[in-house]
Amino acid sequence: MSLPSKTVSEIAELLITTAREKLRNYKPETNHMPFHHRLLGKDRYAMFSFIHSMNTTFGMSIWEQVAVILAKGAGNYAERQYKMLGEVDDETEELIRDIHYKLRKGEAAANKIYEIEQIRKKISRGEAKEDPDSTVDLFMKIGDEENYFDITSAKPNMKEFVALKLKLLRWPGLRLSQDENIKVYTRLAIPYNPYHPEPYERWTLKGLYDLENGEILVGEEFWNSVACDDIYEDLLEVFQEVGETLRDETDKKFVEFRMSGEHYP
């Protein structure tokens, strides 16, 4: 395993602590769902709800925390839920909306570097204040380049992709309003490819994002990028080993779910 042992230990500890807390404190929803319970079984529905709760936990924080551990393990600065302060003036806001509109209409080809440079030339100095788009899932600095990631779900719909693109255009505006000379890049990260082994080719991506310049990083690309190394298979192995460590505890919880449904009419 090429991951540093310290990085492996930190990720494993994070996963074990999070999973055990969920196993210890999770209570099945008490909503009265007679149709679901009779069709699927109350015990099976409880298992489904637990797994769904775990998925929510991953989406809310685990991916971000693992990414920070990997980035720091590679010697880079990283922070999750980073607050990007800045202010986009009206003229730059209009430019950003125009770029976004033309991309949606297919009147311009996505070119991330060119888009950022347009914003750099237009932006005015602004106050260092919070904006509705200020929260960044993952901030990582490699050398003198600042990378800002929005980590999203595996299958965003068209409206979500469109809204995320606008956010990725506004972030450079916020940052450059504080330092117009800074090297800044904004990206969308998708933690895994649900279409594996086929490539991730959602029709919603076409024309909106600069795929050639890594505006979207999916699965292996994302994890290798934040770790600055080819570590994807090693990362999967860490998850596998933690899963085996927790297997008995997880099975015990599922037995509780089965028992809870034995007398359900």
Secondary structure, 3 states (H helix, E strand, C coil): CCCCHHHHHHHHHHHHHHHHHHHHHCCCCCCCCHHHHHHHCHHHHHHHHHHHHHHHHHHHHHHHHHHHHHHHHCCCEEEEEEECCCCCCHHHHHHHHHHHHHHHHCCCCCCHHHHHHHHHHHCCCCCCCCCCCCEEEEEEEECCEEEEEEECCCCCCHHHHHHHHHHHHHHHHHHHCCCCCCEEEEEEEECCCCCCCCCCCCHHHCCCCCCCCCCEEECHHHHHHHHCCCCHHHHHHHHHHHHHHCHHHHHHHHHHHHHHCCCCC
